[in-house]
Amino acid sequence: MALFSSLTPVFIAIICVLIGVILKKTNGGKEKCETKSKPLSRPWVDEDLKDGTDHHLEEEEVDEEWQGLDENVAHVPFSAERYSEAEMIKRSQTFYELLNKRRSVRFLSDEPVPREVIDNVIRTAGTSPSGAHTEPWTFVLVQDPYLKHKIREIVEEEEEINYKKRMGDRWVNDLKRLRTNWIKEYLDTAPYLILIFKQVYGQLPNGKKKTHYYNEISVSIACGILLAALQNAGLYTVTSTPLNCGPQLRALLQRPANEKLLLLLPVGYPKKDATVPALTRKPLEDIMVVM
């Protein structure tokens, strides 16, 4: 009896330790679950700029029988233009040299640009490939001075908040060497603004939604082709993704709910006193891996 009494505190201590370990593991598991389920806080993320490639329509919203595409599209012979090896090398080198001159220019002149040129470069962007040939892009061309200034007001108001609150010190510091800020004079001076919207879904004649596969990637490719077409025509721009401006600009330009702003391009000629940062591009061996 005396032995049992002397061992009782030991047993109690052991039991307490075991209970403590069990509770710690339980709480730890809960904390891990909460950590996994809690989304990473990124106040600078723009809802419109989030990748929409995983966008799935509700089953009841999708017309399984008809997506608006002709099931019996005729296939015709394809005739490709082929060049000699020497001509291919020459053309690839010439095109590289042309595109290597492309720079982001923030000082744009108000000098008029032929409208036909703008039509042609947007038409060129429209040749881009797209998921299931849905062509999920809308190019809004703004030339009206009042609208351009309203766009500037919206962008500058949001960009000031971005620089001061949303983007964070690291991002702002990385931009200092480029001397950028929330003042966007080029939105007034550029003769044209091209706002590129991605259509996250389409609209069928029967009112149902049509899936736009890989809309984010498709429109991004079209934007790249547009930049090359502008460079080829001797026009300049700066790629602008104004954070948190999409809804306001969509309302201003009366765009439908299925369109999300992806890119804003001021387009024109550089001012005579325009400057650009003295930057260099990575050499081929740093961007290509040969297996």
C-alpha positions in Angstrom: 0.0 0.0 0.0 2.8 2.3 0.9 4.6 1.5 -2.4 1.4 2.3 -4.3 1.1 5.6 -2.5 4.7 6.5 -3.3 4.2 5.6 -7.0 0.9 7.5 -7.4 2.5 11.0 -8.0 4.8 9.4 -10.7 1.8 7.9 -12.5 -0.1 11.2 -12.3 3.0 13.0 -13.8 3.3 10.5 -16.6 -0.4 10.8 -17.4 -0.2 14.6 -17.4 2.8 14.4 -19.8 0.9 12.1 -22.1 -2.2 14.3 -22.1 0.0 17.3 -22.9 1.7 15.6 -25.8 -1.7 14.5 -27.2 -3.2 18.0 -26.9 -0.1 19.5 -28.5 -0.3 17.2 -31.5 -4.0 17.9 -31.8 -3.6 21.7 -31.7 -0.6 21.4 -34.0 -2.6 19.5 -36.5 -5.4 22.2 -36.4 -2.8 25.0 -36.8 -1.4 23.2 -39.9 -4.8 22.8 -41.4 -5.6 26.4 -40.7 -2.3 27.5 -42.2 -2.9 25.4 -45.3 -6.5 26.7 -45.7 -5.7 30.3 -45.1 -4.9 32.1 -48.4 -1.6 33.9 -48.7 -2.3 37.6 -48.2 -1.4 39.6 -51.4 -3.0 43.0 -51.2 -1.5 43.9 -54.6 -3.3 41.1 -56.5 -5.9 42.5 -59.0 -8.9 40.2 -59.4 -9.1 41.1 -63.1 -5.4 40.0 -63.6 -5.7 36.7 -61.9 -5.1 33.8 -64.3 -8.5 32.6 -65.6 -7.4 29.5 -67.3 -8.9 27.3 -64.7 -12.3 29.0 -65.0 -15.1 26.5 -65.1 -18.7 27.3 -65.7 -21.4 25.7 -63.7 -22.6 22.5 -65.4 -26.1 23.9 -65.7 -24.8 27.0 -67.4 -22.9 25.1 -70.1 -24.7 24.0 -73.2 -23.2 20.5 -73.7 -24.9 20.0 -77.1 -23.7 23.2 -78.7 -20.8 25.6 -77.9 -21.4 27.8 -80.9 -18.8 26.0 -83.0 -19.6 24.4 -86.3 -18.9 20.6 -85.9 -18.4 20.2 -89.6 -15.7 22.8 -90.3 -14.2 22.0 -93.7 -10.5 21.3 -93.8 -8.7 22.7 -96.8 -5.2 22.1 -98.2 -2.5 24.2 -96.6 0.0 25.9 -98.8 3.1 27.0 -96.9 5.7 29.5 -98.1 9.2 28.0 -97.7 12.5 29.9 -97.8 16.0 28.7 -98.5 18.2 28.3 -95.4 20.1 31.4 -96.2 16.9 33.4 -96.5 15.5 32.0 -93.3 18.6 33.0 -91.4 18.5 36.5 -92.9 14.8 37.0 -92.2 15.1 35.7 -88.6 18.1 37.9 -87.9 16.4 41.0 -89.4 13.2 40.4 -87.4 15.3 39.9 -84.2 17.1 43.2 -84.9 13.7 44.9 -85.4 12.2 43.6 -82.1 15.4 44.1 -80.2 14.9 47.9 -80.8 11.6 47.7 -78.9 11.5 49.7 -75.7 8.9 50.7 -73.2 8.5 54.4 -73.8 6.7 56.5 -71.3 7.1 59.9 -73.1 4.8 59.8 -76.0 4.0 62.7 -78.4 0.5 63.9 -79.3 1.5 63.7 -83.0 -1.4 62.1 -85.0 -1.0 58.5 -86.1 -2.8 57.2 -89.2 -5.9 55.3 -88.1 -5.4 52.7 -90.8 -2.1 51.7 -89.1 -3.9 51.1 -85.8 -6.6 49.1 -87.5 -3.9 46.9 -89.2 -1.9 46.2 -86.0 -5.1 45.2 -84.1 -6.2 43.1 -87.1 -2.7 41.5 -86.9 -3.2 40.8 -83.1 -6.5 39.1 -84.0 -4.5 36.4 -86.0 -3.3 35.0 -82.7 -4.1 31.3 -81.9 -6.7 30.7 -79.2 -8.1 27.8 -77.3 -10.6 25.9 -79.5 -10.5 29.0 -81.8 -12.7 31.0 -79.4 -10.8 34.2 -80.0 -11.5 35.5 -76.5 -10.3 39.1 -76.9 -11.7 42.6 -77.2 -9.5 45.5 -78.2 -11.0 48.8 -77.2 -9.5 51.7 -79.0 -9.8 55.1 -77.3 -9.0 58.3 -79.1 -11.5 60.7 -77.5 -9.6 63.3 -75.4 -12.3 63.3 -72.7 -12.3 59.5 -72.3 -8.5 59.4 -72.3 -8.4 61.9 -69.5 -11.1 60.0 -67.5 -9.0 56.9 -67.9 -5.9 58.8 -66.6 -7.9 60.0 -63.6 -9.0 56.5 -62.7 -5.5 55.0 -63.2 -3.6 57.7 -61.3 -5.9 57.5 -58.4 -5.5 53.8 -58.0 -1.8 53.8 -58.9 -1.1 56.3 -56.1 -2.7 53.8 -53.6 -0.8 51.0 -55.3 2.6 52.7 -54.8 1.8 53.9 -51.3 0.0 50.9 -49.8 -0.6 47.9 -52.0 2.7 47.1 -53.7 5.0 47.1 -50.8 8.5 48.4 -50.2 10.3 45.8 -52.3 8.3 46.3 -55.4 8.4 50.1 -55.1 12.2 50.0 -54.5 12.7 47.8 -57.6 10.9 50.4 -59.7 12.9 53.3 -58.5 15.7 52.6 -61.0 13.2 52.9 -63.8 11.9 56.2 -62.4 8.3 55.2 -62.6 5.5 56.6 -60.4 1.7 57.0 -60.4 1.7 60.0 -62.7 0.7 58.8 -66.2 0.9 61.8 -68.6 1.1 59.6 -71.6 -2.5 58.6 -71.1 -3.5 62.1 -72.2 -0.8 62.7 -74.8 -0.8 59.4 -76.7 -3.1 59.7 -79.7 -4.5 56.3 -79.0 -5.1 54.0 -76.0 -5.6 50.3 -76.7 -7.3 48.5 -73.8 -7.1 44.7 -74.2 -9.9 42.8 -72.4 -10.0 39.0 -72.0 -13.4 37.4 -72.4 -13.5 34.9 -69.5 -16.5 33.3 -71.2 -18.6 33.9 -74.3 -22.3 34.4 -74.9 -24.4 32.0 -77.0 -27.4 33.2 -79.0 -29.6 31.3 -76.6 -28.3 33.3 -73.7 -26.1 30.6 -72.2 -22.4 31.0 -71.5 -19.8 29.5 -73.8 -16.6 28.2 -72.3 -13.5 30.2 -73.5 -10.6 27.7 -73.0 -7.2 29.1 -72.0 -8.6 32.7 -72.4 -5.7 34.2 -70.3 -3.0 32.5 -72.4 -4.7 33.2 -75.7 -5.1 36.9 -75.0 -1.6 37.2 -73.7 -0.2 35.7 -77.0 -2.4 38.2 -78.9 -0.8 41.0 -76.8 2.7 39.8 -77.8 1.8 39.8 -81.5 0.3 43.3 -81.1 3.5 44.6 -79.5 5.5 43.1 -82.5 3.1 44.7 -85.0 3.4 48.1 -83.3 7.2 47.8 -83.4 7.1 46.8 -87.1 4.9 49.9 -87.9 7.3 52.3 -86.1 5.0 53.0 -83.2 5.9 52.8 -79.5 4.1 52.0 -76.2 4.5 50.9 -72.6 2.9 47.8 -71.3 0.6 48.9 -68.5 -1.4 46.7 -66.1 -3.0 49.2 -63.8 -3.9 47.3 -60.7 -7.5 47.5 -59.4 -8.6 49.8 -62.2 -10.5 47.1 -64.2 -14.0 47.4 -62.8 -14.0 51.2 -63.1 -12.6 51.2 -66.6 -15.0 48.5 -67.7 -17.9 50.6 -66.5 -16.5 53.8 -68.1 -16.1 52.0 -71.5 -19.4 50.1 -71.1 -17.9 46.7 -71.4 -19.9 43.6 -70.4 -19.3 41.6 -67.2 -17.5 38.7 -69.0 -14.6 41.0 -70.0 -11.7 41.6 -67.7 -9.0 44.2 -68.3 -5.7 42.6 -69.1 -3.5 45.3 -70.6 -3.6 49.0 -71.3 -1.3 50.3 -74.1 -0.8 54.0 -74.9 0.3 54.1 -78.6 2.1 56.8 -80.5 5.5 58.3 -81.5 8.1 59.1 -78.9 8.6 62.7 -77.9 11.8 64.2 -79.3 13.3 64.5 -75.8 12.1 61.0 -74.7 14.5 58.9 -72.6 14.5 55.2 -71.6 16.6 53.4 -69.0 19.9 52.1 -70.1 19.0 48.4 -69.8 20.4 45.3 -71.4 18.7 42.0 -72.3 19.9 38.6 -71.2 22.1 36.8 -73.7 20.8 33.7 -75.5 22.7 31.3 -73.3 20.8 32.6 -70.3 17.3 32.2 -71.7 17.7 29.0 -73.8 18.4 25.5 -72.7 19.4 22.9 -75.3 18.8 19.3 -74.4 
